[in-house]
Amino acid sequence: MSYEYKGQQPPPYSAPPAGFTPATHFQPPPMAPPPQVPTVIITTSAPTQLGEEPTRTKCPSCHADILTTVDYTANSCTHIWALVLCLFICWPCVCVPYCMKSCQNANHYCPNCNAFIGTYSN
């Protein structure tokens, strides 16, 4: 479908319309100041080395200076030692690894809020 113009051709798209006077200076609208963002300061302490015994540290949950509570749990090493004792006909001694703190993981907890602090494993 084609259109034919009778008479005068329309001006090209780059030509301004008749009576148009271009602006001499462009002034952008005034900018609003940036919003104030609160400053957050995060302080961290060096991580405390946990051991088999209760450790003095700062709780990351309640931020109190505490002496951790330790809960000993059996790990894979404990079960392997019990299996080795059982295989070598030392079945009366199978319970020994479960009674030794050195064969178990030491899980440290905060006594105030009971938050988990970390685990020490041999």
N, CA, C and O atoms as a printed pandas DataFrame, in Angstrom:
     atom_number atom_name residue_name chain_id  residue_number  x_coord  y_coord  z_coord
0              1         N          MET        A               1    0.850   -1.159    0.000
1              2        CA          MET        A               1    0.000    0.000    0.000
2              3         C          MET        A               1    0.901    1.229    0.000
3              4         O          MET        A               1    1.796    1.326    0.840
4              5         N          SER        A               2    0.703    2.114   -0.864
5              6        CA          SER        A               2    1.539    3.303   -0.940
6              7         C          SER        A               2    0.655    4.545   -0.902
7              8         O          SER        A               2   -0.489    4.548   -1.358
8              9         N          TYR        A               3    1.236    5.589   -0.340
9             10        CA          TYR        A               3    0.524    6.861   -0.258
10            11         C          TYR        A               3    1.211    7.849   -1.191
11            12         O          TYR        A               3    2.438    7.913   -1.271
12            13         N          GLU        A               4    0.413    8.589   -1.866
13            14        CA          GLU        A               4    0.968    9.621   -2.730
14            15         C          GLU        A               4    0.589   10.968   -2.156
15            16         O          GLU        A               4   -0.545   11.189   -1.731
16            17         N          TYR        A               5    1.563   11.865   -2.152
17            18        CA          TYR        A               5    1.309   13.213   -1.667
18            19         C          TYR        A               5    0.965   14.099   -2.858
19            20         O          TYR        A               5    1.621   14.075   -3.900
20            21         N          LYS        A               6   -0.048   14.848   -2.664
21            22        CA          LYS        A               6   -0.416   15.783   -3.711
22            23         C          LYS        A               6    0.026   17.145   -3.262
23            24         O          LYS        A               6   -0.382   17.627   -2.205
24            25         N          GLY        A               7    0.797   17.722   -4.003
25            26        CA          GLY        A               7    1.240   19.056   -3.664
26            27         C          GLY        A               7    2.612   19.033   -3.039
27            28         O          GLY        A               7    3.566   18.517   -3.621
28            29         N          GLN        A               8    2.705   19.583   -1.869
29            30        CA          GLN        A               8    3.995   19.812   -1.228
30            31         C          GLN        A               8    4.414   18.590   -0.395
31            32         O          GLN        A               8    3.583   17.960    0.259
32            33         N          GLN        A               9    5.722   18.263   -0.429
33            34        CA          GLN        A               9    6.273   17.166    0.359
34            35         C          GLN        A               9    6.402   17.616    1.813
35            36         O          GLN        A               9    6.673   18.790    2.065
36            37         N          PRO        A              10    6.212   16.702    2.785
37            38        CA          PRO        A              10    6.405   17.090    4.187
38            39         C          PRO        A              10    7.887   17.351    4.447
39            40         O          PRO        A              10    8.742   16.781    3.770
40            41         N          PRO        A              11    8.198   18.203    5.416
41            42        CA          PRO        A              11    9.603   18.486    5.705
42            43         C          PRO        A              11   10.272   17.230    6.250
43            44         O          PRO        A              11    9.603   16.385    6.845
44            45         N          PRO        A              12   11.584   17.093    6.054
45            46        CA          PRO        A              12   12.269   15.920    6.618
46            47         C          PRO        A              12   12.226   15.971    8.149
47            48         O          PRO        A              12   11.977   17.019    8.745
48            49         N          TYR        A              13   12.473   14.826    8.760
49            50        CA          TYR        A              13   12.351   14.734   10.215
50            51         C          TYR        A              13   13.361   15.576   10.970
51            52         O          TYR        A              13   13.116   15.943   12.119
52            53         N          SER        A              14   14.470   15.886   10.365
53            54        CA          SER        A              14   15.484   16.670   11.056
54            55         C          SER        A              14   15.208   18.168   11.015
55            56         O          SER        A              14   15.845   18.923   11.750
56            57         N          ALA        A              15   14.301   18.608   10.200
57            58        CA          ALA        A              15   14.023   20.041   10.106
58            59         C          ALA        A              15   13.042   20.449   11.198
59            60         O          ALA        A              15   12.034   19.770   11.393
60            61         N          PRO        A              16   13.311   21.551   11.924
61            62        CA          PRO        A              16   12.378   21.993   12.949
62            63         C          PRO        A              16   11.117   22.574   12.302
63            64         O          PRO        A              16   11.168   23.068   11.176
64            65         N          PRO        A              17   10.007   22.514   13.001
65            66        CA          PRO        A              17    8.784   23.077   12.445
66            67         C          PRO        A              17    8.904   24.597   12.311
67            68         O          PRO        A              17    9.759   25.221   12.939
68            69         N          ALA        A              18    8.053   25.167   11.502
69            70        CA          ALA        A              18    8.087   26.613   11.271
70            71         C          ALA        A              18    7.755   27.359   12.550
71            72         O          ALA        A              18    6.844   26.962   13.277
72            73         N          GLY        A              19    8.473   28.424   12.834
73            74        CA          GLY        A              19    8.230   29.237   14.018
74            75         C          GLY        A              19    8.934   28.722   15.268
75            76         O          GLY        A              19    8.749   29.279   16.350
76            77         N          PHE        A              20    9.738   27.671   15.137
77            78        CA          PHE        A              20   10.443   27.099   16.283
78            79         C          PHE        A              20   11.753   27.842   16.499
79            80         O          PHE        A              20   12.555   27.985   15.576
80            81         N          THR        A              21   11.964   28.310   17.711
81            82        CA          THR        A              21   13.233   28.966   18.026
82            83         C          THR        A              21   13.965   28.101   19.045
83            84         O          THR        A              21   13.451   27.871   20.140
84            85         N          PRO        A              22   15.143   27.623   18.704
85            86        CA          PRO        A              22   15.866   26.747   19.626
86            87         C          PRO        A              22   16.355   27.513   20.855
87            88         O          PRO        A              22   16.638   28.709   20.784
88            89         N          ALA        A              23   16.448   26.814   21.965
89            90        CA          ALA        A              23   16.949   27.412   23.208
90            91         C          ALA        A              23   18.444   27.643   23.070
91            92         O          ALA        A              23   19.150   26.858   22.436
92            93         N          THR        A              24   18.914   28.714   23.660
93            94        CA          THR        A              24   20.337   29.024   23.553
94            95         C          THR        A              24   21.145   28.305   24.621
95            96         O          THR        A              24   22.289   27.933   24.364
96            97         N          HIS        A              25   20.589   28.097   25.812
97            98        CA          HIS        A              25   21.302   27.424   26.895
98            99         C          HIS        A              25   20.378   26.398   27.534
99           100         O          HIS        A              25   19.219   26.678   27.840
100          101         N          PHE        A              26   20.924   25.206   27.726
101          102        CA          PHE        A              26   20.159   24.163   28.414
102          103         C          PHE        A              26   20.512   24.199   29.893
103          104         O          PHE        A              26   21.682   24.119   30.267
104          105         N          GLN        A              27   19.495   24.318   30.721
105          106        CA          GLN        A              27   19.716   24.294   32.164
106          107         C          GLN        A              27   19.009   23.066   32.723
107          108         O          GLN        A              27   17.781   22.983   32.681
108          109         N          PRO        A              28   19.788   22.101   33.253
109          110        CA          PRO        A              28   19.159   20.900   33.813
110          111         C          PRO        A              28   18.377   21.256   35.067
111          112         O          PRO        A              28   18.668   22.255   35.725
112          113         N          PRO        A              29   17.393   20.446   35.394
113          114        CA          PRO        A              29   16.633   20.717   36.616
114          115         C          PRO        A              29   17.542   20.590   37.834
115          116         O          PRO        A              29   18.517   19.839   37.800
116          117         N          PRO        A              30   17.239   21.308   38.901
117          118        CA          PRO        A              30   18.095   21.230   40.097
118          119         C          PRO        A              30   18.072   19.816   40.677
119          120         O          PRO        A              30   17.025   19.172   40.744
120          121         N          MET        A              31   19.252   19.350   41.093
121          122        CA          MET        A              31   19.380   18.004   41.656
122          123         C          MET        A              31   19.102   18.042   43.149
123          124         O          MET        A              31   19.528   18.962   43.848
124          125         N          ALA        A              32   18.392   17.047   43.626
125          126        CA          ALA        A              32   18.135   16.926   45.057
126          127         C          ALA        A              32   19.400   16.380   45.713
127          128         O          ALA        A              32   20.115   15.591   45.096
128          129         N          PRO        A              33   19.694   16.782   46.951
129          130        CA          PRO        A              33   20.881   16.233   47.619
130          131         C          PRO        A              33   20.684   14.743   47.864
131          132         O          PRO        A              33   19.555   14.291   48.053
132          133         N          PRO        A              34   21.775   13.975   47.862
133          134        CA          PRO        A              34   21.629   12.531   48.095
134          135         C          PRO        A              34   21.098   12.280   49.500
135          136         O          PRO        A              34   21.396   13.034   50.426
136          137         N          PRO        A              35   20.303   11.210   49.659
137          138        CA          PRO        A              35   19.752   10.924   50.990
138          139         C          PRO        A              35   20.868   10.570   51.970
139          140         O          PRO        A              35   21.882    9.985   51.590
140          141         N          GLN        A              36   20.668   10.928   53.214
141          142        CA          GLN        A              36   21.644   10.622   54.260
142          143         C          GLN        A              36   21.546    9.142   54.615
143          144         O          GLN        A              36   20.481    8.656   54.997
144          145         N          VAL        A              37   22.655    8.436   54.486
145          146        CA          VAL        A              37   22.712    7.022   54.807
146          147         C          VAL        A              37   23.397    6.889   56.159
147          148         O          VAL        A              37   24.486    7.427   56.358
148          149         N          PRO        A              38   22.764    6.173   57.095
149          150        CA          PRO        A              38   23.408    6.025   58.400
150          151         C          PRO        A              38   24.703    5.217   58.277
151          152         O          PRO        A              38   24.785    4.276   57.488
152          153         N          THR        A              39   25.685    5.586   59.045
153          154        CA          THR        A              39   26.965    4.897   59.052
154          155         C          THR        A              39   26.901    3.762   60.062
155          156         O          THR        A              39   26.545    3.969   61.222
156          157         N          VAL        A              40   27.248    2.568   59.615
157          158        CA          VAL        A              40   27.241    1.394   60.477
158          159         C          VAL        A              40   28.684    0.981   60.701
159          160         O          VAL        A              40   29.429    0.769   59.745
160          161         N          ILE        A              41   29.077    0.868   61.957
161          162        CA          ILE        A              41   30.431    0.448   62.305
162          163         C          ILE        A              41   30.332   -0.940   62.914
163          164         O          ILE        A              41   29.647   -1.148   63.915
164          165         N          ILE        A              42   31.026   -1.881   62.296
165          166        CA          ILE        A              42   31.016   -3.258   62.780
166          167         C          ILE        A              42   32.379   -3.543   63.385
167          168         O          ILE        A              42   33.407   -3.395   62.724
168          169         N          THR        A              43   32.378   -3.949   64.633
169          170        CA          THR        A              43   33.633   -4.309   65.275
170          171         C          THR        A              43   33.637   -5.804   65.512
171          172         O          THR        A              43   32.651   -6.375   65.978
172          173         N          THR        A              44   34.731   -6.421   65.193
173          174        CA          THR        A              44   34.864   -7.854   65.421
174          175         C          THR        A              44   36.119   -8.088   66.238
175          176         O          THR        A              44   37.099   -7.350   66.140
176          177         N          SER        A              45   36.065   -9.108   67.024
177          178        CA          SER        A              45   37.246   -9.467   67.799
178          179         C          SER        A              45   37.911  -10.665   67.127
179          180         O          SER        A              45   37.298  -11.368   66.323
180          181         N          ALA        A              46   39.136  -10.874   67.464
181          182        CA          ALA        A              46   39.857  -12.006   66.903
182          183         C          ALA        A              46   39.198  -13.297   67.382
183          184         O          ALA        A              46   38.764  -13.374   68.531
184          185         N          PRO        A              47   39.117  -14.311   66.520
185          186        CA          PRO        A              47   38.478  -15.560   66.935
186          187         C          PRO        A              47   39.254  -16.212   68.076
187          188         O          PRO        A              47   40.485  -16.199   68.095
188          189         N          THR        A              48   38.525  -16.772   69.010
189          190        CA          THR        A              48   39.121  -17.423   70.161
190          191         C          THR        A              48   39.435  -18.869   69.808
191          192         O          THR        A              48   38.621  -19.548   69.180
192          193         N          GLN        A              49   40.595  -19.337   70.202
193          194        CA          GLN        A              49   40.957  -20.735   69.996
194          195         C          GLN        A              49   40.213  -21.578   71.032
195          196         O          GLN        A              49   40.393  -21.403   72.237
196          197         N          LEU        A              50   39.392  -22.478   70.552
197          198        CA          LEU        A              50   38.655  -23.365   71.444
198          199         C          LEU        A              50   39.474  -24.618   71.692
199          200         O          LEU        A              50   40.246  -25.047   70.835
200          201         N          GLY        A              51   39.302  -25.196   72.861
201          202        CA          GLY        A              51   40.014  -26.414   73.214
202          203         C          GLY        A              51   39.066  -27.432   73.808
203          204         O          GLY        A              51   37.849  -27.324   73.657
204          205         N          GLU        A              52   39.627  -28.426   74.487
205          206        CA          GLU        A              52   38.811  -29.466   75.113
206          207         C          GLU        A              52   38.103  -28.957   76.363
207          208         O          GLU        A              52   37.045  -29.471   76.728
208          209         N          GLU        A              53   38.666  -27.972   77.010
209          210        CA          GLU        A              53   38.121  -27.450   78.262
210          211         C          GLU        A              53   37.337  -26.166   78.003
211          212         O          GLU        A              53   37.475  -25.572   76.934
212          213         N          PRO        A              54   36.515  -25.725   78.961
213          214        CA          PRO        A              54   35.795  -24.450   78.804
214          215         C          PRO        A              54   36.768  -23.305   78.558
215          216         O          PRO        A              54   37.852  -23.260   79.140
216          217         N          THR        A              55   36.370  -22.380   77.691
217          218        CA          THR        A              55   37.232  -21.291   77.255
218          219         C          THR        A              55   36.570  -19.952   77.525
219          220         O          THR        A              55   35.365  -19.799   77.326
220          221         N          ARG        A              56   37.363  -18.972   77.982
221          222        CA          ARG        A              56   36.831  -17.627   78.197
222          223         C          ARG        A              56   36.820  -16.892   76.870
223          224         O          ARG        A              56   37.850  -16.796   76.202
224          225         N          THR        A              57   35.652  -16.367   76.478
225          226        CA          THR        A              57   35.495  -15.679   75.201
226          227         C          THR        A              57   34.307  -14.720   75.279
227          228         O          THR        A              57   33.676  -14.584   76.327
228          229         N          LYS        A              58   34.014  -14.064   74.172
229          230        CA          LYS        A              58   32.864  -13.169   74.081
230          231         C          LYS        A              58   31.828  -13.839   73.192
231          232         O          LYS        A              58   32.145  -14.258   72.079
232          233         N          CYS        A              59   30.605  -13.946   73.666
233          234        CA          CYS        A              59   29.539  -14.609   72.924
234          235         C          CYS        A              59   29.146  -13.755   71.721
235          236         O          CYS        A              59   28.850  -12.571   71.884
236          237         N          PRO        A              60   29.136  -14.332   70.510
237          238        CA          PRO        A              60   28.730  -13.559   69.335
238          239         C          PRO        A              60   27.236  -13.272   69.295
239          240         O          PRO        A              60   26.792  -12.417   68.528
240          241         N          SER        A              61   26.463  -13.970   70.104
241          242        CA          SER        A              61   25.015  -13.776   70.098
242          243         C          SER        A              61   24.571  -12.716   71.106
243          244         O          SER        A              61   23.870  -11.773   70.740
244          245         N          CYS        A              62   24.972  -12.862   72.377
245          246        CA          CYS        A              62   24.530  -11.911   73.414
246          247         C          CYS        A              62   25.623  -10.911   73.792
247          248         O          CYS        A              62   25.379  -10.022   74.609
248          249         N          HIS        A              63   26.822  -11.035   73.215
249          250        CA          HIS        A              63   27.952  -10.112   73.411
250          251         C          HIS        A              63   28.414  -10.009   74.865
251          252         O          HIS        A              63   28.940   -8.974   75.275
252          253         N          ALA        A              64   28.223  -11.065   75.639
253          254        CA          ALA        A              64   28.677  -11.086   77.027
254          255         C          ALA        A              64   30.035  -11.794   77.105
255          256         O          ALA        A              64   30.312  -12.695   76.314
256          257         N          ASP        A              65   30.864  -11.390   78.042
257          258        CA          ASP        A              65   32.110  -12.097   78.302
258          259         C          ASP        A              65   31.771  -13.326   79.128
259          260         O          ASP        A              65   31.240  -13.206   80.232
260          261         N          ILE        A              66   32.075  -14.513   78.600
261          262        CA          ILE        A              66   31.603  -15.758   79.218
262          263         C          ILE        A              66   32.720  -16.786   79.318
263          264         O          ILE        A              66   33.782  -16.639   78.712
264          265         N          LEU        A              67   32.460  -17.817   80.086
265          266        CA          LEU        A              67   33.249  -19.039   80.124
266          267         C          LEU        A              67   32.348  -20.096   79.506
267          268         O          LEU        A              67   31.298  -20.410   80.067
268          269         N          THR        A              68   32.735  -20.654   78.360
269          270        CA          THR        A              68   31.852  -21.537   77.609
270          271         C          THR        A              68   31.476  -22.790   78.386
271          272         O          THR        A              68   32.223  -23.255   79.246
272          273         N          THR        A              69   30.314  -23.319   78.068
273          274        CA          THR        A              69   29.872  -24.613   78.578
274          275         C          THR        A              69   30.210  -25.634   77.509
275          276         O          THR        A              69   29.922  -25.415   76.332
276          277         N          VAL        A              70   30.823  -26.758   77.904
277          278        CA          VAL        A              70   31.284  -27.751   76.933
278          279         C          VAL        A              70   30.418  -28.995   77.022
279          280         O          VAL        A              70   30.138  -29.507   78.106
280          281         N          ASP        A              71   29.995  -29.473   75.839
281          282        CA          ASP        A              71   29.228  -30.715   75.733
282          283         C          ASP        A              71   30.038  -31.650   74.832
283          284         O          ASP        A              71   30.330  -31.304   73.687
284          285         N          TYR        A              72   30.400  -32.819   75.334
285          286        CA          TYR        A              72   31.223  -33.756   74.574
286          287         C          TYR        A              72   30.327  -34.731   73.824
287          288         O          TYR        A              72   29.422  -35.331   74.404
288          289         N          THR        A              73   30.591  -34.884   72.514
289          290        CA          THR        A              73   29.808  -35.804   71.685
290          291         C          THR        A              73   30.757  -36.716   70.915
291          292         O          THR        A              73   31.860  -36.320   70.537
292          293         N          ALA        A              74   30.303  -37.940   70.694
293          294        CA          ALA        A              74   31.106  -38.916   69.959
294          295         C          ALA        A              74   31.182  -38.508   68.492
295          296         O          ALA        A              74   30.231  -37.958   67.937
296          297         N          ASN        A              75   32.325  -38.785   67.877
297          298        CA          ASN        A              75   32.501  -38.498   66.460
298          299         C          ASN        A              75   32.911  -39.774   65.750
299          300         O          ASN        A              75   32.921  -40.841   66.364
300          301         N          SER        A              76   33.246  -39.692   64.483
301          302        CA          SER        A              76   33.602  -40.887   63.711
302          303         C          SER        A              76   34.867  -41.548   64.253
303          304         O          SER        A              76   34.994  -42.771   64.207
304          305         N          CYS        A              77   35.792  -40.756   64.760
305          306        CA          CYS        A              77   37.020  -41.313   65.341
306          307         C          CYS        A              77   36.690  -42.192   66.561
307          308         O          CYS        A              77   37.295  -43.246   66.756
308          309         N          THR        A              78   35.742  -41.752   67.360
309          310        CA          THR        A              78   35.323  -42.520   68.539
310          311         C          THR        A              78   34.774  -43.877   68.106
311          312         O          THR        A              78   35.107  -44.903   68.700
312          313         N          HIS        A              79   33.935  -43.881   67.073
313          314        CA          HIS        A              79   33.331  -45.129   66.602
314          315         C          HIS        A              79   34.378  -46.053   65.974
315          316         O          HIS        A              79   34.296  -47.273   66.115
316          317         N          ILE        A              80   35.354  -45.475   65.287
317          318        CA          ILE        A              80   36.410  -46.300   64.674
318          319         C          ILE        A              80   37.258  -46.975   65.745
319          320         O          ILE        A              80   37.581  -48.157   65.620
320          321         N          TRP        A              81   37.626  -46.240   66.801
321          322        CA          TRP        A              81   38.401  -46.853   67.884
322          323         C          TRP        A              81   37.608  -47.963   68.572
323          324         O          TRP        A              81   38.174  -48.995   68.935
324          325         N          ALA        A              82   36.315  -47.761   68.752
325          326        CA          ALA        A              82   35.495  -48.805   69.373
326          327         C          ALA        A              82   35.438  -50.037   68.470
327          328         O          ALA        A              82   35.472  -51.163   68.966
328          329         N          LEU        A              83   35.351  -49.843   67.166
329          330        CA          LEU        A              83   35.328  -50.964   66.226
330          331         C          LEU        A              83   36.665  -51.706   66.231
331          332         O          LEU        A              83   36.693  -52.936   66.203
332          333         N          VAL        A              84   37.773  -50.958   66.267
333          334        CA          VAL        A              84   39.099  -51.595   66.306
334          335         C          VAL        A              84   39.247  -52.441   67.570
335          336         O          VAL        A              84   39.756  -53.560   67.506
336          337         N          LEU        A              85   38.810  -51.921   68.712
337          338        CA          LEU        A              85   38.890  -52.691   69.958
338          339         C          LEU        A              85   38.020  -53.939   69.891
339          340         O          LEU        A              85   38.391  -54.988   70.418
340          341         N          CYS        A              86   36.873  -53.827   69.249
341          342        CA          CYS        A              86   35.975  -54.971   69.129
342          343         C          CYS        A              86   36.578  -56.041   68.217
343          344         O          CYS        A              86   36.474  -57.234   68.505
344          345         N          LEU        A              87   37.216  -55.612   67.105
345          346        CA          LEU        A              87   37.799  -56.575   66.163
346          347         C          LEU        A              87   38.992  -57.312   66.742
347          348         O          LEU        A              87   39.254  -58.449   66.349
348          349         N          PHE        A              88   39.724  -56.701   67.665
349          350        CA          PHE        A              88   40.883  -57.345   68.279
350          351         C          PHE        A              88   40.513  -58.036   69.587
351          352         O          PHE        A              88   41.354  -58.167   70.476
352          353         N          ILE        A              89   39.295  -58.467   69.708
353          354        CA          ILE        A              89   38.800  -59.249   70.830
354          355         C          ILE        A              89   38.997  -58.521   72.173
355          356         O          ILE        A              89   39.202  -59.162   73.204
356          357         N          CYS        A              90   38.935  -57.216   72.155
357          358        CA          CYS        A              90   38.996  -56.438   73.393
358          359         C          CYS        A              90   37.609  -55.863   73.680
359          360         O          CYS        A              90   37.472  -54.696   74.045
360          361         N          TRP        A              91   36.593  -56.697   73.510
361          362        CA          TRP        A              91   35.223  -56.191   73.642
362          363         C          TRP        A              91   34.918  -55.606   75.008
363          364         O          TRP        A              91   34.038  -54.749   75.087
364          365         N          PRO        A              92   35.591  -56.009   76.112
365          366        CA          PRO        A              92   35.292  -55.318   77.373
366          367         C          PRO        A              92   35.740  -53.847   77.358
367          368         O          PRO        A              92   35.250  -53.040   78.147
368          369         N          CYS        A              93   36.680  -53.501   76.450
369          370        CA          CYS        A              93   37.207  -52.131   76.407
370          371         C          CYS        A              93   36.525  -51.265   75.349
371          372         O          CYS        A              93   36.969  -50.143   75.103
372          373         N          VAL        A              94   35.470  -51.753   74.723
373          374        CA          VAL        A              94   34.801  -51.020   73.646
374          375         C          VAL        A              94   34.243  -49.693   74.142
375          376         O          VAL        A              94   34.187  -48.737   73.368
376          377         N          CYS        A              95   33.833  -49.599   75.386
377          378        CA          CYS        A              95   33.230  -48.365   75.900
378          379         C          CYS        A              95   34.271  -47.299   76.270
379          380         O          CYS        A              95   33.905  -46.153   76.530
380          381         N          VAL        A              96   35.550  -47.655   76.297
381          382        CA          VAL        A              96   36.583  -46.704   76.718
382          383         C          VAL        A              96   36.638  -45.458   75.827
383          384         O          VAL        A              96   36.706  -44.355   76.368
384          385         N          PRO        A              97   36.612  -45.571   74.476
385          386        CA          PRO        A              97   36.650  -44.338   73.673
386          387         C          PRO        A              97   35.461  -43.402   73.936
387          388         O          PRO        A              97   35.584  -42.188   73.773
388          389         N          TYR        A              98   34.328  -43.953   74.336
389          390        CA          TYR        A              98   33.146  -43.129   74.624
390          391         C          TYR        A              98   33.248  -42.424   75.976
391          392         O          TYR        A              98   32.485  -41.498   76.253
392          393         N          CYS        A              99   34.195  -42.863   76.827
393          394        CA          CYS        A              99   34.393  -42.241   78.136
394          395         C          CYS        A              99   35.546  -41.239   78.130
395          396         O          CYS        A              99   35.678  -40.443   79.059
396          397         N          MET        A             100   36.374  -41.271   77.098
397          398        CA          MET        A             100   37.541  -40.385   77.032
398          399         C          MET        A             100   37.173  -39.090   76.311
399          400         O          MET        A             100   36.619  -39.124   75.212
400          401         N          LYS        A             101   37.481  -37.950   76.927
401          402        CA          LYS        A             101   37.212  -36.656   76.308
402          403         C          LYS        A             101   38.076  -36.435   75.069
403          404         O          LYS        A             101   37.660  -35.747   74.137
404          405         N          SER        A             102   39.273  -37.014   75.053
405          406        CA          SER        A             102   40.188  -36.799   73.928
406          407         C          SER        A             102   39.722  -37.510   72.653
407          408         O          SER        A             102   40.224  -37.201   71.572
408          409         N          CYS        A             103   38.793  -38.439   72.747
409          410        CA          CYS        A             103   38.277  -39.137   71.570
410          411         C          CYS        A             103   36.950  -38.563   71.088
411          412         O          CYS        A             103   36.329  -39.128   70.188
412          413         N          GLN        A             104   36.504  -37.453   71.668
413          414        CA          GLN        A             104   35.207  -36.888   71.325
414          415         C          GLN        A             104   35.348  -35.424   70.919
415          416         O          GLN        A             104   36.358  -34.781   71.204
416          417         N          ASN        A             105   34.319  -34.910   70.250
417          418        CA          ASN        A             105   34.269  -33.488   69.908
418          419         C          ASN        A             105   33.821  -32.698   71.129
419          420         O          ASN        A             105   32.972  -33.158   71.894
420          421         N          ALA        A             106   34.384  -31.523   71.310
421          422        CA          ALA        A             106   33.977  -30.629   72.391
422          423         C          ALA        A             106   33.164  -29.485   71.775
423          424         O          ALA        A             106   33.723  -28.609   71.116
424          425         N          ASN        A             107   31.854  -29.497   71.991
425          426        CA          ASN        A             107   30.973  -28.442   71.486
426          427         C          ASN        A             107   30.836  -27.376   72.558
427          428         O          ASN        A             107   30.447  -27.675   73.687
428          429         N          HIS        A             108   31.157  -26.116   72.208
429          430        CA          HIS        A             108   31.126  -25.004   73.153
430          431         C          HIS        A             108   29.834  -24.207   72.984
431          432         O          HIS        A             108   29.439  -23.881   71.864
432          433         N          TYR        A             109   29.176  -23.896   74.110
433          434        CA          TYR        A             109   27.928  -23.142   74.120
434          435         C          TYR        A             109   28.036  -21.985   75.109
435          436         O          TYR        A             109   28.823  -22.040   76.055
436          437         N          CYS        A             110   27.245  -20.938   74.888
437          438        CA          CYS        A             110   27.173  -19.806   75.810
438          439         C          CYS        A             110   26.280  -20.196   76.985
439          440         O          CYS        A             110   25.171  -20.682   76.764
440          441         N          PRO        A             111   26.729  -19.997   78.232
441          442        CA          PRO        A             111   25.876  -20.345   79.378
442          443         C          PRO        A             111   24.708  -19.366   79.563
443          444         O          PRO        A             111   23.719  -19.715   80.209
444          445         N          ASN        A             112   24.802  -18.145   79.008
445          446        CA          ASN        A             112   23.716  -17.160   79.167
446          447         C          ASN        A             112   22.565  -17.407   78.206
447          448         O          ASN        A             112   21.409  -17.485   78.620
448          449         N          CYS        A             113   22.884  -17.531   76.908
449          450        CA          CYS        A             113   21.825  -17.626   75.897
450          451         C          CYS        A             113   21.803  -18.978   75.183
451          452         O          CYS        A             113   20.994  -19.176   74.276
452          453         N          ASN        A             114   22.670  -19.907   75.572
453          454        CA          ASN        A             114   22.776  -21.252   74.986
454          455         C          ASN        A             114   23.074  -21.236   73.486
455          456         O          ASN        A             114   22.723  -22.180   72.778
456          457         N          ALA        A             115   23.714  -20.179   72.999
457          458        CA          ALA        A             115   24.094  -20.107   71.581
458          459         C          ALA        A             115   25.316  -20.981   71.352
459          460         O          ALA        A             115   26.196  -21.076   72.208
460          461         N          PHE        A             116   25.360  -21.625   70.173
461          462        CA          PHE        A             116   26.496  -22.449   69.807
462          463         C          PHE        A             116   27.675  -21.553   69.468
463          464         O          PHE        A             116   27.542  -20.649   68.643
464          465         N          ILE        A             117   28.832  -21.787   70.092
465          466        CA          ILE        A             117   30.039  -20.972   69.857
466          467         C          ILE        A             117   30.942  -21.651   68.833
467          468         O          ILE        A             117   31.421  -20.997   67.906
468          469         N          GLY        A             118   31.180  -22.944   68.984
469          470        CA          GLY        A             118   32.056  -23.648   68.058
470          471         C          GLY        A             118   32.367  -25.040   68.542
471          472         O          GLY        A             118   31.937  -25.444   69.622
472          473         N          THR        A             119   33.122  -25.779   67.737
473          474        CA          THR        A             119   33.483  -27.154   68.053
474          475         C          THR        A             119   34.990  -27.321   68.002
475          476         O          THR        A             119   35.654  -26.801   67.105
476          477         N          TYR        A             120   35.520  -28.045   68.967
477          478        CA          TYR        A             120   36.927  -28.444   68.954
478          479         C          TYR        A             120   36.951  -29.939   68.729
479          480         O          TYR        A             120   36.330  -30.699   69.472
480          481         N          SER        A             121   37.675  -30.362   67.693
481          482        CA          SER        A             121   37.809  -31.802   67.453
482          483         C          SER        A             121   39.279  -32.137   67.345
483          484         O          SER        A             121   40.076  -31.346   66.841
484          485         N          ASN        A             122   39.633  -33.324   67.826
485          486        CA          ASN        A             122   41.020  -33.772   67.791
486          487         C          ASN        A             122   41.375  -34.278   66.423
487          488         O          ASN        A             122   42.509  -34.701   66.196
